[in-house]
């Protein structure tokens, strides 16, 4: 995610929408996947670069609201929170001219439970 004077750019704009193309290792490709609890919120780590000269913090609005700690001017920062499925807007609170970015959180989370290599 990038914070500029013009807005917040979120990349990727969608998370938890299915497995990666090569999610399973070949030894497990024909095995059934473990059940995944789709009602629990997703643990999301947001990594941001504040490319402005203003200290700020991120504010998330959606099915669950959250706020980050300080995001210092011209510096990186990270923020971790649990978000249930839904559509969120992410804004830089102290940069009034910055338009908010959008993040969509899905219900699917790939599990690595069957991807452990055993001797």
CNS distance restraints for C-alpha pairs under 8 A (distance, minus, plus):
assign (resid   1 and name CA) (resid   8 and name CA) 7.02 0.50 0.50
assign (resid   1 and name CA) (resid   9 and name CA) 5.45 0.50 0.50
assign (resid   1 and name CA) (resid  10 and name CA) 4.55 0.50 0.50
assign (resid   1 and name CA) (resid  11 and name CA) 5.74 0.50 0.50
assign (resid   1 and name CA) (resid  46 and name CA) 7.23 0.50 0.50
assign (resid   1 and name CA) (resid  47 and name CA) 6.09 0.50 0.50
assign (resid   1 and name CA) (resid  48 and name CA) 4.62 0.50 0.50
assign (resid   1 and name CA) (resid  49 and name CA) 6.44 0.50 0.50
assign (resid   2 and name CA) (resid   8 and name CA) 5.74 0.50 0.50
assign (resid   2 and name CA) (resid   9 and name CA) 5.09 0.50 0.50
assign (resid   2 and name CA) (resid  10 and name CA) 6.73 0.50 0.50
assign (resid   2 and name CA) (resid  48 and name CA) 5.50 0.50 0.50
assign (resid   2 and name CA) (resid  49 and name CA) 4.93 0.50 0.50
assign (resid   2 and name CA) (resid  50 and name CA) 6.21 0.50 0.50
assign (resid   2 and name CA) (resid  51 and name CA) 7.07 0.50 0.50
assign (resid   3 and name CA) (resid   7 and name CA) 6.06 0.50 0.50
assign (resid   3 and name CA) (resid   8 and name CA) 4.60 0.50 0.50
assign (resid   3 and name CA) (resid   9 and name CA) 6.47 0.50 0.50
assign (resid   3 and name CA) (resid  48 and name CA) 7.04 0.50 0.50
assign (resid   3 and name CA) (resid  49 and name CA) 6.05 0.50 0.50
assign (resid   3 and name CA) (resid  50 and name CA) 4.75 0.50 0.50
assign (resid   3 and name CA) (resid  51 and name CA) 5.77 0.50 0.50
assign (resid   3 and name CA) (resid  52 and name CA) 7.07 0.50 0.50
assign (resid   3 and name CA) (resid  92 and name CA) 7.05 0.50 0.50
assign (resid   3 and name CA) (resid  98 and name CA) 7.83 0.50 0.50
assign (resid   4 and name CA) (resid   8 and name CA) 6.32 0.50 0.50
assign (resid   4 and name CA) (resid  50 and name CA) 6.55 0.50 0.50
assign (resid   4 and name CA) (resid  51 and name CA) 5.23 0.50 0.50
assign (resid   4 and name CA) (resid  52 and name CA) 5.51 0.50 0.50
assign (resid   4 and name CA) (resid  98 and name CA) 6.78 0.50 0.50
assign (resid   5 and name CA) (resid  51 and name CA) 7.79 0.50 0.50
assign (resid   5 and name CA) (resid  52 and name CA) 6.06 0.50 0.50
assign (resid   5 and name CA) (resid  95 and name CA) 6.81 0.50 0.50
assign (resid   5 and name CA) (resid  97 and name CA) 6.27 0.50 0.50
assign (resid   5 and name CA) (resid  98 and name CA) 5.33 0.50 0.50
assign (resid   6 and name CA) (resid  97 and name CA) 6.00 0.50 0.50
assign (resid   6 and name CA) (resid  98 and name CA) 4.44 0.50 0.50
assign (resid   6 and name CA) (resid  99 and name CA) 6.27 0.50 0.50
assign (resid   7 and name CA) (resid  91 and name CA) 7.89 0.50 0.50
assign (resid   7 and name CA) (resid  92 and name CA) 7.87 0.50 0.50
assign (resid   7 and name CA) (resid  97 and name CA) 7.16 0.50 0.50
assign (resid   7 and name CA) (resid  98 and name CA) 3.68 0.50 0.50
assign (resid   7 and name CA) (resid  99 and name CA) 4.18 0.50 0.50
assign (resid   7 and name CA) (resid 100 and name CA) 5.86 0.50 0.50
assign (resid   7 and name CA) (resid 101 and name CA) 7.04 0.50 0.50
assign (resid   8 and name CA) (resid  90 and name CA) 7.13 0.50 0.50
assign (resid   8 and name CA) (resid  91 and name CA) 6.40 0.50 0.50
assign (resid   8 and name CA) (resid  92 and name CA) 6.95 0.50 0.50
assign (resid   8 and name CA) (resid  98 and name CA) 6.47 0.50 0.50
assign (resid   8 and name CA) (resid  99 and name CA) 6.21 0.50 0.50
assign (resid   8 and name CA) (resid 100 and name CA) 5.27 0.50 0.50
assign (resid   8 and name CA) (resid 101 and name CA) 4.84 0.50 0.50
assign (resid   9 and name CA) (resid 100 and name CA) 7.84 0.50 0.50
assign (resid   9 and name CA) (resid 101 and name CA) 5.45 0.50 0.50
assign (resid  10 and name CA) (resid 101 and name CA) 5.73 0.50 0.50
assign (resid  10 and name CA) (resid 102 and name CA) 6.51 0.50 0.50
assign (resid  10 and name CA) (resid 103 and name CA) 6.76 0.50 0.50
assign (resid  12 and name CA) (resid 103 and name CA) 7.81 0.50 0.50
assign (resid  13 and name CA) (resid 102 and name CA) 6.47 0.50 0.50
assign (resid  13 and name CA) (resid 103 and name CA) 4.86 0.50 0.50
assign (resid  13 and name CA) (resid 104 and name CA) 6.14 0.50 0.50
assign (resid  14 and name CA) (resid 103 and name CA) 5.91 0.50 0.50
assign (resid  14 and name CA) (resid 104 and name CA) 4.73 0.50 0.50
assign (resid  14 and name CA) (resid 105 and name CA) 5.96 0.50 0.50
assign (resid  14 and name CA) (resid 106 and name CA) 7.38 0.50 0.50
assign (resid  15 and name CA) (resid 103 and name CA) 7.86 0.50 0.50
assign (resid  15 and name CA) (resid 104 and name CA) 6.46 0.50 0.50
assign (resid  15 and name CA) (resid 105 and name CA) 5.16 0.50 0.50
assign (resid  15 and name CA) (resid 106 and name CA) 6.09 0.50 0.50
assign (resid  16 and name CA) (resid 105 and name CA) 6.04 0.50 0.50
assign (resid  16 and name CA) (resid 106 and name CA) 4.71 0.50 0.50
assign (resid  16 and name CA) (resid 107 and name CA) 6.06 0.50 0.50
assign (resid  16 and name CA) (resid 108 and name CA) 4.92 0.50 0.50
assign (resid  16 and name CA) (resid 109 and name CA) 5.23 0.50 0.50
assign (resid  16 and name CA) (resid 110 and name CA) 7.74 0.50 0.50
assign (resid  17 and name CA) (resid 105 and name CA) 7.66 0.50 0.50
assign (resid  17 and name CA) (resid 106 and name CA) 5.19 0.50 0.50
assign (resid  17 and name CA) (resid 107 and name CA) 6.79 0.50 0.50
assign (resid  17 and name CA) (resid 108 and name CA) 5.38 0.50 0.50
assign (resid  17 and name CA) (resid 109 and name CA) 7.33 0.50 0.50
assign (resid  18 and name CA) (resid 108 and name CA) 5.64 0.50 0.50
assign (resid  18 and name CA) (resid 109 and name CA) 6.72 0.50 0.50
assign (resid  18 and name CA) (resid 110 and name CA) 6.80 0.50 0.50
assign (resid  19 and name CA) (resid  23 and name CA) 5.85 0.50 0.50
assign (resid  19 and name CA) (resid 109 and name CA) 7.51 0.50 0.50
assign (resid  19 and name CA) (resid 110 and name CA) 5.61 0.50 0.50
assign (resid  23 and name CA) (resid 110 and name CA) 7.81 0.50 0.50
assign (resid  24 and name CA) (resid  28 and name CA) 6.27 0.50 0.50
assign (resid  24 and name CA) (resid  29 and name CA) 5.82 0.50 0.50
assign (resid  24 and name CA) (resid 112 and name CA) 7.95 0.50 0.50
assign (resid  24 and name CA) (resid 115 and name CA) 6.33 0.50 0.50
assign (resid  25 and name CA) (resid  29 and name CA) 6.40 0.50 0.50
assign (resid  25 and name CA) (resid 115 and name CA) 6.25 0.50 0.50
assign (resid  28 and name CA) (resid 114 and name CA) 6.74 0.50 0.50
assign (resid  28 and name CA) (resid 115 and name CA) 6.60 0.50 0.50
assign (resid  33 and name CA) (resid 111 and name CA) 7.87 0.50 0.50
assign (resid  33 and name CA) (resid 114 and name CA) 6.92 0.50 0.50
assign (resid  34 and name CA) (resid 111 and name CA) 7.41 0.50 0.50
assign (resid  34 and name CA) (resid 113 and name CA) 7.06 0.50 0.50
assign (resid  34 and name CA) (resid 114 and name CA) 7.36 0.50 0.50
assign (resid  36 and name CA) (resid 108 and name CA) 7.76 0.50 0.50
assign (resid  36 and name CA) (resid 109 and name CA) 7.09 0.50 0.50
assign (resid  36 and name CA) (resid 110 and name CA) 7.89 0.50 0.50
assign (resid  36 and name CA) (resid 111 and name CA) 7.39 0.50 0.50
assign (resid  38 and name CA) (resid 107 and name CA) 5.22 0.50 0.50
assign (resid  38 and name CA) (resid 108 and name CA) 6.23 0.50 0.50
assign (resid  38 and name CA) (resid 109 and name CA) 7.61 0.50 0.50
assign (resid  39 and name CA) (resid  84 and name CA) 7.61 0.50 0.50
assign (resid  39 and name CA) (resid 107 and name CA) 7.20 0.50 0.50
assign (resid  40 and name CA) (resid  84 and name CA) 6.78 0.50 0.50
assign (resid  41 and name CA) (resid  82 and name CA) 5.49 0.50 0.50
assign (resid  41 and name CA) (resid  83 and name CA) 4.97 0.50 0.50
assign (resid  41 and name CA) (resid  84 and name CA) 4.01 0.50 0.50
assign (resid  41 and name CA) (resid  85 and name CA) 6.87 0.50 0.50
assign (resid  42 and name CA) (resid  82 and name CA) 5.26 0.50 0.50
assign (resid  42 and name CA) (resid  83 and name CA) 5.19 0.50 0.50
assign (resid  42 and name CA) (resid  84 and name CA) 5.91 0.50 0.50
assign (resid  42 and name CA) (resid  85 and name CA) 7.55 0.50 0.50
assign (resid  42 and name CA) (resid 105 and name CA) 7.84 0.50 0.50
assign (resid  42 and name CA) (resid 107 and name CA) 7.90 0.50 0.50
assign (resid  42 and name CA) (resid 109 and name CA) 7.90 0.50 0.50
assign (resid  43 and name CA) (resid  80 and name CA) 7.13 0.50 0.50
assign (resid  43 and name CA) (resid  81 and name CA) 5.84 0.50 0.50
assign (resid  43 and name CA) (resid  82 and name CA) 4.33 0.50 0.50
assign (resid  43 and name CA) (resid  83 and name CA) 6.46 0.50 0.50
assign (resid  44 and name CA) (resid  80 and name CA) 5.68 0.50 0.50
assign (resid  44 and name CA) (resid  81 and name CA) 5.51 0.50 0.50
assign (resid  44 and name CA) (resid  82 and name CA) 5.83 0.50 0.50
assign (resid  44 and name CA) (resid  83 and name CA) 6.79 0.50 0.50
assign (resid  45 and name CA) (resid  78 and name CA) 6.92 0.50 0.50
assign (resid  45 and name CA) (resid  79 and name CA) 5.71 0.50 0.50
assign (resid  45 and name CA) (resid  80 and name CA) 4.31 0.50 0.50
assign (resid  45 and name CA) (resid  81 and name CA) 6.60 0.50 0.50
assign (resid  46 and name CA) (resid  78 and name CA) 5.49 0.50 0.50
assign (resid  46 and name CA) (resid  79 and name CA) 5.12 0.50 0.50
assign (resid  46 and name CA) (resid  80 and name CA) 6.14 0.50 0.50
assign (resid  47 and name CA) (resid  76 and name CA) 7.41 0.50 0.50
assign (resid  47 and name CA) (resid  77 and name CA) 5.90 0.50 0.50
assign (resid  47 and name CA) (resid  78 and name CA) 4.32 0.50 0.50
assign (resid  47 and name CA) (resid  79 and name CA) 6.51 0.50 0.50
assign (resid  48 and name CA) (resid  76 and name CA) 5.67 0.50 0.50
assign (resid  48 and name CA) (resid  77 and name CA) 5.27 0.50 0.50
assign (resid  48 and name CA) (resid  78 and name CA) 5.94 0.50 0.50
assign (resid  49 and name CA) (resid  74 and name CA) 7.25 0.50 0.50
assign (resid  49 and name CA) (resid  75 and name CA) 5.82 0.50 0.50
assign (resid  49 and name CA) (resid  76 and name CA) 4.34 0.50 0.50
assign (resid  49 and name CA) (resid  77 and name CA) 6.37 0.50 0.50
assign (resid  50 and name CA) (resid  71 and name CA) 6.60 0.50 0.50
assign (resid  50 and name CA) (resid  72 and name CA) 6.71 0.50 0.50
assign (resid  50 and name CA) (resid  73 and name CA) 5.75 0.50 0.50
assign (resid  50 and name CA) (resid  74 and name CA) 5.21 0.50 0.50
assign (resid  50 and name CA) (resid  75 and name CA) 5.40 0.50 0.50
assign (resid  50 and name CA) (resid  76 and name CA) 6.08 0.50 0.50
assign (resid  50 and name CA) (resid  77 and name CA) 7.79 0.50 0.50
assign (resid  51 and name CA) (resid  73 and name CA) 6.69 0.50 0.50
assign (resid  51 and name CA) (resid  74 and name CA) 4.75 0.50 0.50
assign (resid  51 and name CA) (resid  75 and name CA) 6.93 0.50 0.50
assign (resid  52 and name CA) (resid  73 and name CA) 5.59 0.50 0.50
assign (resid  52 and name CA) (resid  74 and name CA) 5.62 0.50 0.50
assign (resid  53 and name CA) (resid  73 and name CA) 4.79 0.50 0.50
assign (resid  53 and name CA) (resid  74 and name CA) 6.06 0.50 0.50
assign (resid  54 and name CA) (resid  72 and name CA) 7.13 0.50 0.50
assign (resid  54 and name CA) (resid  73 and name CA) 4.90 0.50 0.50
assign (resid  54 and name CA) (resid  74 and name CA) 7.93 0.50 0.50
assign (resid  54 and name CA) (resid  94 and name CA) 7.46 0.50 0.50
assign (resid  54 and name CA) (resid  95 and name CA) 7.22 0.50 0.50
assign (resid  55 and name CA) (resid  70 and name CA) 6.98 0.50 0.50
assign (resid  55 and name CA) (resid  71 and name CA) 5.83 0.50 0.50
assign (resid  55 and name CA) (resid  72 and name CA) 4.43 0.50 0.50
assign (resid  55 and name CA) (resid  73 and name CA) 4.61 0.50 0.50
assign (resid  55 and name CA) (resid  94 and name CA) 7.19 0.50 0.50
assign (resid  56 and name CA) (resid  70 and name CA) 5.87 0.50 0.50
assign (resid  56 and name CA) (resid  71 and name CA) 5.08 0.50 0.50
assign (resid  56 and name CA) (resid  72 and name CA) 6.30 0.50 0.50
assign (resid  56 and name CA) (resid  73 and name CA) 7.35 0.50 0.50
assign (resid  56 and name CA) (resid  92 and name CA) 6.18 0.50 0.50
assign (resid  56 and name CA) (resid  93 and name CA) 6.06 0.50 0.50
assign (resid  56 and name CA) (resid  94 and name CA) 4.94 0.50 0.50
assign (resid  56 and name CA) (resid  95 and name CA) 6.95 0.50 0.50
assign (resid  57 and name CA) (resid  67 and name CA) 7.20 0.50 0.50
assign (resid  57 and name CA) (resid  68 and name CA) 5.63 0.50 0.50
assign (resid  57 and name CA) (resid  69 and name CA) 5.86 0.50 0.50
assign (resid  57 and name CA) (resid  70 and name CA) 4.87 0.50 0.50
assign (resid  57 and name CA) (resid  71 and name CA) 5.01 0.50 0.50
assign (resid  57 and name CA) (resid  92 and name CA) 5.75 0.50 0.50
assign (resid  57 and name CA) (resid  93 and name CA) 5.72 0.50 0.50
assign (resid  57 and name CA) (resid  94 and name CA) 6.92 0.50 0.50
assign (resid  58 and name CA) (resid  67 and name CA) 5.69 0.50 0.50
assign (resid  58 and name CA) (resid  68 and name CA) 5.17 0.50 0.50
assign (resid  58 and name CA) (resid  69 and name CA) 7.54 0.50 0.50
assign (resid  58 and name CA) (resid  70 and name CA) 7.99 0.50 0.50
assign (resid  58 and name CA) (resid  71 and name CA) 7.48 0.50 0.50
assign (resid  58 and name CA) (resid  90 and name CA) 6.53 0.50 0.50
assign (resid  58 and name CA) (resid  91 and name CA) 5.64 0.50 0.50
assign (resid  58 and name CA) (resid  92 and name CA) 4.85 0.50 0.50
assign (resid  58 and name CA) (resid  93 and name CA) 6.02 0.50 0.50
assign (resid  59 and name CA) (resid  65 and name CA) 7.59 0.50 0.50
assign (resid  59 and name CA) (resid  66 and name CA) 6.03 0.50 0.50
assign (resid  59 and name CA) (resid  67 and name CA) 4.50 0.50 0.50
assign (resid  59 and name CA) (resid  68 and name CA) 6.54 0.50 0.50
assign (resid  59 and name CA) (resid  90 and name CA) 5.65 0.50 0.50
assign (resid  59 and name CA) (resid  91 and name CA) 5.26 0.50 0.50
assign (resid  59 and name CA) (resid  92 and name CA) 6.39 0.50 0.50
assign (resid  59 and name CA) (resid  93 and name CA) 6.23 0.50 0.50
assign (resid  60 and name CA) (resid  64 and name CA) 7.93 0.50 0.50
assign (resid  60 and name CA) (resid  65 and name CA) 5.35 0.50 0.50
assign (resid  60 and name CA) (resid  66 and name CA) 5.05 0.50 0.50
assign (resid  60 and name CA) (resid  67 and name CA) 6.05 0.50 0.50
assign (resid  60 and name CA) (resid  88 and name CA) 6.47 0.50 0.50
assign (resid  60 and name CA) (resid  89 and name CA) 5.71 0.50 0.50
assign (resid  60 and name CA) (resid  90 and name CA) 4.60 0.50 0.50
assign (resid  60 and name CA) (resid  91 and name CA) 6.58 0.50 0.50
assign (resid  61 and name CA) (resid  65 and name CA) 4.66 0.50 0.50
assign (resid  61 and name CA) (resid  66 and name CA) 6.86 0.50 0.50
assign (resid  61 and name CA) (resid  88 and name CA) 5.46 0.50 0.50
assign (resid  61 and name CA) (resid  89 and name CA) 5.30 0.50 0.50
assign (resid  61 and name CA) (resid  90 and name CA) 6.60 0.50 0.50
assign (resid  62 and name CA) (resid  86 and name CA) 6.98 0.50 0.50
assign (resid  62 and name CA) (resid  87 and name CA) 6.00 0.50 0.50
assign (resid  62 and name CA) (resid  88 and name CA) 4.47 0.50 0.50
assign (resid  62 and name CA) (resid  89 and name CA) 6.60 0.50 0.50
assign (resid  63 and name CA) (resid  83 and name CA) 7.83 0.50 0.50
assign (resid  63 and name CA) (resid  84 and name CA) 6.90 0.50 0.50
assign (resid  63 and name CA) (resid  85 and name CA) 7.72 0.50 0.50
assign (resid  63 and name CA) (resid  86 and name CA) 6.24 0.50 0.50
assign (resid  63 and name CA) (resid  87 and name CA) 7.37 0.50 0.50
assign (resid  63 and name CA) (resid  88 and name CA) 7.35 0.50 0.50
assign (resid  64 and name CA) (resid  83 and name CA) 6.41 0.50 0.50
assign (resid  64 and name CA) (resid  84 and name CA) 7.08 0.50 0.50
assign (resid  66 and name CA) (resid  81 and name CA) 7.42 0.50 0.50
assign (resid  68 and name CA) (resid  79 and name CA) 5.84 0.50 0.50
assign (resid  69 and name CA) (resid  79 and name CA) 7.43 0.50 0.50
assign (resid  71 and name CA) (resid  75 and name CA) 7.20 0.50 0.50
assign (resid  71 and name CA) (resid  76 and name CA) 7.06 0.50 0.50
assign (resid  71 and name CA) (resid  77 and name CA) 5.73 0.50 0.50
assign (resid  72 and name CA) (resid  76 and name CA) 7.29 0.50 0.50
assign (resid  72 and name CA) (resid  77 and name CA) 7.61 0.50 0.50
assign (resid  83 and name CA) (resid 105 and name CA) 7.40 0.50 0.50
assign (resid  84 and name CA) (resid 105 and name CA) 7.09 0.50 0.50
assign (resid  84 and name CA) (resid 107 and name CA) 7.77 0.50 0.50
assign (resid  85 and name CA) (resid 104 and name CA) 7.54 0.50 0.50
assign (resid  85 and name CA) (resid 105 and name CA) 4.84 0.50 0.50
assign (resid  85 and name CA) (resid 106 and name CA) 4.93 0.50 0.50
assign (resid  85 and name CA) (resid 107 and name CA) 5.53 0.50 0.50
assign (resid  86 and name CA) (resid 104 and name CA) 5.85 0.50 0.50
assign (resid  86 and name CA) (resid 105 and name CA) 5.33 0.50 0.50
assign (resid  86 and name CA) (resid 106 and name CA) 6.64 0.50 0.50
assign (resid  87 and name CA) (resid 102 and name CA) 7.25 0.50 0.50
assign (resid  87 and name CA) (resid 103 and name CA) 5.96 0.50 0.50
assign (resid  87 and name CA) (resid 104 and name CA) 4.46 0.50 0.50
assign (resid  87 and name CA) (resid 105 and name CA) 6.35 0.50 0.50
assign (resid  88 and name CA) (resid 102 and name CA) 5.75 0.50 0.50
assign (resid  88 and name CA) (resid 103 and name CA) 5.13 0.50 0.50
assign (resid  88 and name CA) (resid 104 and name CA) 6.13 0.50 0.50
assign (resid  88 and name CA) (resid 105 and name CA) 7.86 0.50 0.50
assign (resid  89 and name CA) (resid 100 and name CA) 6.01 0.50 0.50
assign (resid  89 and name CA) (resid 101 and name CA) 5.57 0.50 0.50
assign (resid  89 and name CA) (resid 102 and name CA) 4.62 0.50 0.50
assign (resid  89 and name CA) (resid 103 and name CA) 6.28 0.50 0.50
assign (resid  90 and name CA) (resid 100 and name CA) 5.29 0.50 0.50
assign (resid  90 and name CA) (resid 101 and name CA) 5.09 0.50 0.50
assign (resid  90 and name CA) (resid 102 and name CA) 6.12 0.50 0.50
assign (resid  90 and name CA) (resid 103 and name CA) 7.37 0.50 0.50
assign (resid  91 and name CA) (resid  98 and name CA) 7.46 0.50 0.50
assign (resid  91 and name CA) (resid  99 and name CA) 6.91 0.50 0.50
assign (resid  91 and name CA) (resid 100 and name CA) 4.32 0.50 0.50
assign (resid  91 and name CA) (resid 101 and name CA) 6.42 0.50 0.50
assign (resid  92 and name CA) (resid  96 and name CA) 7.77 0.50 0.50
assign (resid  92 and name CA) (resid  98 and name CA) 6.78 0.50 0.50
assign (resid  92 and name CA) (resid 100 and name CA) 7.08 0.50 0.50
assign (resid 112 and name CA) (resid 116 and name CA) 7.14 0.50 0.50
